[in-house]
Amino acid sequence: MMTNPAPTGVAGLIEWLSGDECHDATDAAMLSELGRRLRALGLPIDRLSLHLRTLHPQILARTLAWTVGEPVEQRDRDNSIERLPFFAGNPIRRATEERSWLSLSTPEEIAGLEELDFFQGRNLAVAEVVPLLMGQGPASAVVFATRRPDGFGPDGRALLQRIVPALRGACEIRLLRLAEATLLDTYVGPITGRRILEGHIRRGDVETLEAALLLCDLRDFTVLSNRLPPEQMLDRLNLYFDQLVPPIAAAGGEVLKFMGDAVLAFFHLEAGPAASCAAAFDAARQALASIHSASQAGTPLSAGVALHHGKVAYGNIGSGGRLDFTVIGRDVNLVSRIQTACATTGQPLLMSPRFAALLDRPGSRSIGPHPLKGFAEPLELFGWEAE
């Protein structure tokens, strides 16, 4: 049985851009293979770069650059690049904002391109800056550059015009995957995001797990909200979250909720309950130290942290097509009541008996039994003696 031969030339490149091999390749591998194939077609590519706009709260774009015989360079550009003097007139920005193809062939035009680090010292003579238009959102771009003074010529430009639609499609799929993961990480956290992508999206799709729970609350939030203008209150809240969230993430925890000024996080480490409690405790101590430092630097902040280990139902609740991925259960209620006791006792950190026993570190001390709303019996709580 005969099989059709694989397309060659430009048709083969277009088919590759649309096929499984390109789809499954990393960004760097795709760019490297694209550069190799373009040169095999006779195009004098000396620098090939992709500038992919991202949907990310901190990162403006992912940029990659290829040159024959060199590894692909890749950087994520944070939003601060927009404040750099050269950025306003950069040809890549012009092409994406004007949504039009730019041909750069004069020394002055190339100098504008070379202000971006990927093109410095490359002795380029001609560059084609091509926007990759994906709906109505921000455009991405590809740059084809050469050292040859005569550039790519009419045939070379025609070749590029033929492949750009397929390249745009390949990049759009990558950006959609990146945006999908980024948005889930941003709004629900990486652990929960993975579960959603794995298909756990139906109401009632819930599992029971044991986890260390951390609940932190900003003290005097209502008083501050009534006294400060909304803009100042938001700035203070963001400063507070900046001290709290990074230690949680660094210790392997997942922030589940921002509830006004409160943060609920859980730690479910593979090493087991003791390791989960140790991670939650270290995160709490680091966060409280950072909050104290921020307060000492001039922005009054004070918080209380409750720690508990128990069973939770982790999954989807809600109504119809509007769901929330969260944790619920008696132990979630308990950590909430322990956090309330931080304010009534003046303690910045309180632990349940189970958490203190699993932590098993010198320094924890009982502050006696305390009544907790909704629980029949008072609960012995544990504080921490500062070292």
RODO-2510 file (C-alpha; in nm, 4 decimals, decimal comma):
residues 387
     n   res          X          Y          Z
     1     m     0,0000     0,0000     0,0000
     2     m     0,1479     0,3332    -0,1060
     3     t     0,1484     0,6327     0,1201
     4     n     0,1535     0,9912     0,0090
     5     p     0,4970     1,1515     0,0473
     6     a     0,5334     1,4248     0,3028
     7     p     0,5027     1,7718     0,1500
     8     t     0,8284     1,9507     0,0880
     9     g     0,9317     2,3142     0,0611
    10     v     0,6982     2,5843     0,1886
    11     a     0,4021     2,3467     0,1927
    12     g     0,5981     2,1084     0,4148
    13     l     0,6840     2,3914     0,6543
    14     i     0,3207     2,5002     0,6738
    15     e     0,2103     2,1422     0,7380
    16     w     0,4719     2,1073     1,0101
    17     l     0,3517     2,4269     1,1815
    18     s    -0,0005     2,2819     1,1816
    19     g     0,0953     1,9306     1,2844
    20     d     0,1464     1,7278     1,5982
    21     e     0,5262     1,7559     1,6078
    22     c     0,5131     2,1346     1,6314
    23     h     0,2132     2,1203     1,8649
    24     d     0,3995     1,8966     2,1114
    25     a     0,7359     2,0810     2,0953
    26     t     0,8492     2,3260     2,3595
    27     d     0,8547     2,6934     2,2631
    28     a     1,2319     2,6825     2,2226
    29     a     1,2247     2,3613     2,0165
    30     m     0,9559     2,5024     1,7883
    31     l     1,1524     2,8217     1,7230
    32     s     1,4759     2,6327     1,6629
    33     e     1,3110     2,3978     1,4123
    34     l     1,1388     2,6893     1,2397
    35     g     1,4714     2,8673     1,1967
    36     r     1,6373     2,5519     1,0652
    37     r     1,3589     2,4906     0,8142
    38     l     1,3616     2,8508     0,6912
    39     r     1,7338     2,8359     0,6250
    40     a     1,6896     2,5017     0,4492
    41     l     1,4484     2,6800     0,2151
    42     g     1,7227     2,9302     0,1326
    43     l     1,6032     3,2175     0,3502
    44     p     1,9088     3,4014     0,4947
    45     i     1,7769     3,4138     0,8516
    46     d     2,0422     3,5348     1,0989
    47     r     1,8095     3,6190     1,3899
    48     l     1,4597     3,4876     1,4444
    49     s     1,2562     3,5925     1,7448
    50     l     0,9080     3,5504     1,8880
    51     h     0,7442     3,8056     2,1160
    52     l     0,4370     3,6441     2,2683
    53     r     0,2014     3,8670     2,4675
    54     t     0,0842     3,6964     2,7832
    55     l    -0,2234     3,7322     2,9996
    56     h    -0,0410     3,7567     3,3315
    57     p    -0,0618     4,0060     3,6208
    58     q     0,3165     4,0552     3,6266
    59     i     0,4556     3,9424     3,2904
    60     l     0,3987     4,1430     2,9728
    61     a     0,5449     3,9035     2,7184
    62     r     0,7504     3,5915     2,6676
    63     t     1,0341     3,6492     2,4219
    64     l     1,2515     3,3913     2,2482
    65     a     1,5351     3,4357     1,9994
    66     w     1,7211     3,1912     1,7734
    67     t     2,0422     3,2086     1,5743
    68     v     2,1931     2,9165     1,3851
    69     g     2,4494     2,7327     1,5964
    70     e     2,3337     2,8889     1,9255
    71     p     2,0868     2,7769     2,1936
    72     v     1,7527     2,9525     2,1955
    73     e     1,7371     3,2429     2,4405
    74     q     1,4158     3,2869     2,6359
    75     r     1,3010     3,5542     2,8800
    76     d     0,9754     3,6533     3,0436
    77     r     0,9495     4,0334     3,0361
    78     d     0,7772     4,1866     3,3353
    79     n     0,5552     4,4901     3,3004
    80     s     0,8357     4,7280     3,3992
    81     i     0,9730     4,7101     3,0437
    82     e     0,6917     4,9451     2,9406
    83     r     0,8505     5,2182     3,1546
    84     l     1,1920     5,1987     2,9857
    85     p     1,2680     5,4976     2,7578
    86     f     1,3307     5,2934     2,4434
    87     f     1,0076     5,0945     2,4645
    88     a     0,7683     5,3628     2,3407
    89     g     0,9274     5,3797     1,9962
    90     n     1,0445     5,0208     1,9664
    91     p     0,9562     4,8714     1,6241
    92     i     0,8060     4,5595     1,7812
    93     r     0,5685     4,7675     1,9886
    94     r     0,4810     4,9798     1,6853
    95     a     0,4049     4,6741     1,4746
    96     t     0,1825     4,5172     1,7400
    97     e    -0,0043     4,8378     1,8233
    98     e    -0,0511     4,9412     1,4595
    99     r    -0,1199     4,5768     1,3704
   100     s     0,0840     4,6163     1,0531
   101     w     0,3976     4,4632     0,8976
   102     l     0,7137     4,6774     0,9381
   103     s     1,0180     4,6456     0,7117
   104     l     1,3342     4,7870     0,8707
   105     s     1,6252     4,8511     0,6369
   106     t     1,7973     5,1746     0,7378
   107     p     2,0646     5,1981     1,0108
   108     e     1,8326     5,4211     1,2133
   109     e     1,5481     5,1702     1,1971
   110     i     1,7732     4,8779     1,2862
   111     a     1,9203     5,0808     1,5750
   112     g     1,5676     5,1068     1,7200
   113     l     1,5365     4,7300     1,7065
   114     e     1,8809     4,6769     1,8600
   115     e     1,7765     4,8619     2,1741
   116     l     1,6165     4,5320     2,2715
   117     d     1,8832     4,3012     2,4122
   118     f     1,8062     4,0079     2,1827
   119     f     1,9290     4,2057     1,8813
   120     q     2,2313     4,3851     2,0200
   121     g     2,5665     4,3147     1,8563
   122     r     2,4154     4,1026     1,5787
   123     n     2,5167     4,3334     1,2874
   124     l     2,1733     4,3070     1,1333
   125     a     2,0933     4,4936     0,8141
   126     v     1,7276     4,4168     0,7418
   127     a     1,4414     4,2993     0,9619
   128     e     1,0788     4,2151     0,8958
   129     v     0,8654     4,2766     1,2047
   130     v     0,5366     4,0932     1,1622
   131     p     0,2402     4,1187     1,4018
   132     l     0,0657     3,7935     1,4863
   133     l    -0,2967     3,9009     1,5107
   134     m    -0,5127     3,6863     1,7365
   135     g    -0,8663     3,8225     1,7586
   136     q    -0,9114     4,1601     1,9226
   137     g    -0,6578     4,1071     2,2007
   138     p    -0,3002     4,2345     2,2106
   139     a    -0,0968     4,1209     1,9120
   140     s     0,2172     3,9140     1,9402
   141     a     0,5013     3,9448     1,6878
   142     v     0,7714     3,7562     1,5017
   143     v     1,0928     3,9176     1,3748
   144     f     1,2834     3,7785     1,0775
   145     a     1,6241     3,9471     1,0532
   146     t     1,9287     3,9100     0,8301
   147     r     2,2775     4,0543     0,7925
   148     r     2,2424     4,0741     0,4158
   149     p     2,2060     4,4357     0,2991
   150     d     1,9607     4,3326     0,0261
   151     g     1,7400     4,1610     0,2806
   152     f     1,5152     3,8718     0,1888
   153     g     1,4108     3,9899    -0,1557
   154     p     1,0608     3,9612    -0,3075
   155     d     1,0660     3,5811    -0,3063
   156     g     1,1744     3,5683     0,0572
   157     r     0,9031     3,8113     0,1644
   158     a     0,6466     3,6099    -0,0288
   159     l     0,7618     3,2957     0,1521
   160     l     0,7224     3,4675     0,4893
   161     q     0,3777     3,5928     0,3965
   162     r     0,2724     3,2361     0,3187
   163     i     0,3909     3,0860     0,6455
   164     v     0,2811     3,3623     0,8864
   165     p    -0,0848     3,2474     0,9128
   166     a     0,0267     2,8954     1,0115
   167     l     0,2829     3,0377     1,2552
   168     r     0,0141     3,2590     1,4064
   169     g    -0,2072     2,9528     1,4607
   170     a     0,0753     2,7589     1,6252
   171     c     0,1526     3,0516     1,8569
   172     e    -0,2126     3,1131     1,9399
   173     i    -0,2510     2,7567     2,0677
   174     r     0,0578     2,8037     2,2855
   175     l    -0,0681     3,1331     2,4222
   176     l    -0,4082     2,9858     2,5002
   177     r    -0,2448     2,7025     2,6949
   178     l    -0,0215     2,9514     2,8768
   179     a    -0,3125     3,1834     2,9552
   180     e    -0,5226     2,8911     3,0786
   181     a    -0,2549     2,7826     3,3259
   182     t    -0,1673     3,1388     3,4259
   183     l    -0,5238     3,2439     3,4997
   184     l    -0,5923     2,9334     3,7040
   185     d    -0,2671     2,9809     3,8984
   186     t    -0,3556     3,3465     3,9566
   187     y    -0,7141     3,3045     4,0696
   188     v    -0,7363     2,9587     4,2273
   189     g    -0,3716     2,8491     4,2802
   190     p    -0,1523     2,5936     4,1023
   191     i    -0,2691     2,2839     4,2932
   192     t    -0,6373     2,3610     4,2481
   193     g    -0,5716     2,4758     3,8920
   194     r    -0,4239     2,1383     3,8017
   195     r    -0,7292     1,9609     3,9428
   196     i    -0,9582     2,1782     3,7340
   197     l    -0,7551     2,1096     3,4187
   198     e    -0,7709     1,7372     3,4985
   199     g    -1,1499     1,7586     3,4706
   200     h    -1,2664     1,8036     3,8310
   201     i    -1,5250     2,0666     3,7386
   202     r    -1,8628     1,9259     3,8397
   203     r    -2,0586     2,0245     4,1457
   204     g    -2,0171     1,7585     4,4098
   205     d    -1,6794     1,6501     4,2689
   206     v    -1,5176     1,6531     4,6128
   207     e    -1,2484     1,4529     4,7884
   208     t    -1,1661     1,4238     5,1571
   209     l    -0,8093     1,4968     5,2545
   210     e    -0,6065     1,5773     5,5616
   211     a    -0,4289     1,9102     5,5578
   212     a    -0,2730     2,1767     5,7718
   213     l    -0,4904     2,4868     5,7622
   214     l    -0,3699     2,8443     5,7988
   215     l    -0,6046     3,1375     5,8434
   216     c    -0,4619     3,4870     5,8756
   217     d    -0,6614     3,8011     5,9430
   218     l    -0,5575     4,1667     5,9408
   219     r    -0,6349     4,3364     6,2691
   220     d    -0,8496     4,6534     6,2836
   221     f    -0,9482     4,6188     5,9187
   222     t    -1,2952     4,7688     5,9714
   223     v    -1,1520     5,0674     6,1595
   224     l    -0,8937     5,1255     5,8873
   225     s    -1,1549     5,0894     5,6110
   226     n    -1,3726     5,3536     5,7752
   227     r    -1,0784     5,5908     5,8256
   228     l    -0,8720     5,5601     5,5090
   229     p    -0,9695     5,6508     5,1505
   230     p    -1,0336     5,3400     4,9379
   231     e    -0,7123     5,3834     4,7379
   232     q    -0,4980     5,3947     5,0533
   233     m    -0,6827     5,0978     5,1998
   234     l    -0,6215     4,8942     4,8863
   235     d    -0,2528     4,9861     4,8940
   236     r    -0,2326     4,8730     5,2560
   237     l    -0,4145     4,5491     5,1826
   238     n    -0,1817     4,4712     4,8928
   239     l     0,1216     4,5438     5,1116
   240     y    -0,0186     4,3047     5,3719
   241     f    -0,0834     4,0314     5,1146
   242     d     0,2696     4,0794     4,9771
   243     q     0,4074     3,9846     5,3190
   244     l     0,1720     3,6902     5,3634
   245     v     0,1325     3,5077     5,0312
   246     p     0,4972     3,4514     4,9254
   247     p     0,5902     3,2612     5,2448
   248     i     0,2844     3,0382     5,1996
   249     a     0,3755     2,9572     4,8400
   250     a     0,7435     2,9075     4,9242
   251     a     0,6515     2,6521     5,1914
   252     g     0,4360     2,4489     4,9533
   253     g     0,0989     2,5838     5,0609
   254     e    -0,1923     2,6942     4,8477
   255     v    -0,3943     3,0094     4,9061
   256     l    -0,7579     2,9114     4,8639
   257     k    -0,9342     3,2341     4,9511
   258     f    -0,8894     3,6058     4,9895
   259     m    -1,1837     3,6906     5,2128
   260     g    -1,1624     4,0662     5,2471
   261     d    -0,8585     4,1022     5,4712
   262     a    -0,8370     3,7294     5,5571
   263     v    -0,6399     3,4587     5,3774
   264     l    -0,7207     3,0868     5,3982
   265     a    -0,4470     2,8462     5,2886
   266     f    -0,3879     2,4744     5,3154
   267     f    -0,0766     2,2538     5,3193
   268     h    -0,1034     1,8946     5,2001
   269     l     0,2538     1,7715     5,1576
   270     e     0,3361     1,4217     5,0380
   271     a     0,5696     1,3774     5,3363
   272     g     0,2666     1,3623     5,5656
   273     p     0,0868     1,5550     5,8422
   274     a     0,3954     1,6467     6,0456
   275     a     0,5688     1,7914     5,7402
   276     s     0,2526     1,9784     5,6418
   277     c     0,2270     2,1312     5,9887
   278     a     0,5943     2,2268     5,9899
   279     a     0,5533     2,3972     5,6521
   280     a     0,2425     2,5857     5,7638
   281     f     0,4140     2,6933     6,0862
   282     d     0,7247     2,8176     5,9057
   283     a     0,5089     3,0097     5,6595
   284     a     0,3115     3,1683     5,9433
   285     r     0,6253     3,2701     6,1325
   286     q     0,7845     3,4175     5,8198
   287     a     0,4674     3,6044     5,7284
   288     l     0,4287     3,7535     6,0756
   289     a     0,7942     3,8615     6,0738
   290     s     0,7475     4,0274     5,7330
   291     i     0,4283     4,1998     5,8474
   292     h     0,6128     4,3286     6,1537
   293     s     0,8985     4,4586     5,9385
   294     a     0,6552     4,6379     5,7081
   295     s     0,4892     4,7935     6,0119
   296     q     0,8236     4,9063     6,1505
   297     a     0,9020     5,0641     5,8115
   298     g     0,6096     5,3022     5,8459
   299     t     0,2850     5,1273     5,7470
   300     p     0,1070     5,0039     6,0599
   301     l     0,0041     4,6427     6,0102
   302     s    -0,0928     4,3755     6,2589
   303     a    -0,2297     4,0273     6,1981
   304     g    -0,3306     3,7086     6,3748
   305     v    -0,2697     3,3579     6,2401
   306     a    -0,4541     3,0393     6,3356
   307     l    -0,3118     2,6940     6,2589
   308     h    -0,4923     2,3610     6,2697
   309     h    -0,4637     2,0181     6,1132
   310     g    -0,7707     1,8164     6,0196
   311     k    -0,9950     1,6662     5,7544
   312     v    -1,1562     1,8809     5,4884
   313     a    -1,3831     1,8282     5,1909
   314     y    -1,1910     1,9709     4,8955
   315     g    -1,3747     2,0341     4,5732
   316     n    -1,6655     2,2017     4,3963
   317     i    -1,9668     2,3640     4,5547
   318     g    -2,2090     2,6135     4,4077
   319     s    -2,5092     2,6357     4,1795
   320     g    -2,5393     2,5159     3,8222
   321     g    -2,2626     2,6650     3,6121
   322     r    -2,1297     2,8972     3,8863
   323     l    -1,9003     2,6990     4,1142
   324     d    -1,6334     2,7551     4,3724
   325     f    -1,3384     2,5238     4,4415
   326     t    -1,2802     2,5353     4,8156
   327     v    -1,2449     2,3435     5,1408
   328     i    -1,5304     2,2986     5,3860
   329     g    -1,5948     2,1011     5,7017
   330     r    -1,5792     2,1068     6,0793
   331     d    -1,2048     2,1644     6,0837
   332     v    -1,2343     2,4680     5,8558
   333     n    -1,4894     2,6110     6,0988
   334     l    -1,2561     2,5317     6,3867
   335     v    -0,9565     2,7152     6,2406
   336     s    -1,1837     3,0143     6,1820
   337     r    -1,2868     3,0193     6,5494
   338     i    -0,9247     2,9811     6,6589
   339     q    -0,8360     3,2823     6,4474
   340     t    -1,1041     3,4850     6,6239
   341     a    -0,9365     3,3915     6,9527
   342     c    -0,6157     3,5583     6,8312
   343     a    -0,7871     3,8942     6,8712
   344     t    -0,9513     3,8183     7,2067
   345     t    -0,6278     3,6815     7,3562
   346     g    -0,3880     3,9271     7,1919
   347     q    -0,1849     3,6370     7,0514
   348     p    -0,0393     3,6772     6,7000
   349     l    -0,0262     3,2989     6,6473
   350     l    -0,2473     3,0260     6,7907
   351     m    -0,2463     2,6510     6,7286
   352     s    -0,4955     2,3770     6,7949
   353     p    -0,3843     2,0868     7,0202
   354     r    -0,3595     1,8529     6,7211
   355     f    -0,1450     2,0972     6,5245
   356     a     0,0849     2,1591     6,8223
   357     a     0,1273     1,7843     6,8773
   358     l     0,2103     1,7206     6,5111
   359     l     0,4500     2,0153     6,5038
   360     d     0,6438     1,8783     6,7995
   361     r     0,8807     2,1724     6,8345
   362     p     1,0078     2,3294     7,1547
   363     g     0,8488     2,6665     7,2079
   364     s     0,4790     2,5903     7,1874
   365     r     0,2952     2,6613     7,5113
   366     s    -0,0589     2,6156     7,6291
   367     i    -0,2594     2,9293     7,6985
   368     g    -0,5399     2,7238     7,8477
   369     p    -0,8891     2,6277     7,7312
   370     h    -1,0953     2,8883     7,5464
   371     p    -1,4616     2,8806     7,4481
   372     l    -1,5157     2,8872     7,0719
   373     k    -1,8452     2,9913     6,9196
   374     g    -2,0371     2,6952     6,7792
   375     f    -1,8330     2,4351     6,9694
   376     a    -1,9768     2,2775     7,2848
   377     e    -1,6526     2,2417     7,4790
   378     p    -1,3727     2,4925     7,5340
   379     l    -1,0580     2,4083     7,3385
   380     e    -0,7056     2,4241     7,4729
   381     l    -0,5048     2,6577     7,2526
   382     f    -0,1323     2,6865     7,2079
   383     g     0,0762     2,9934     7,1465
   384     w     0,4428     3,0277     7,0680
   385     e     0,7256     3,1548     7,2813
   386     a     0,9432     3,3853     7,0720
   387     e     1,3039     3,2702     7,0526
***
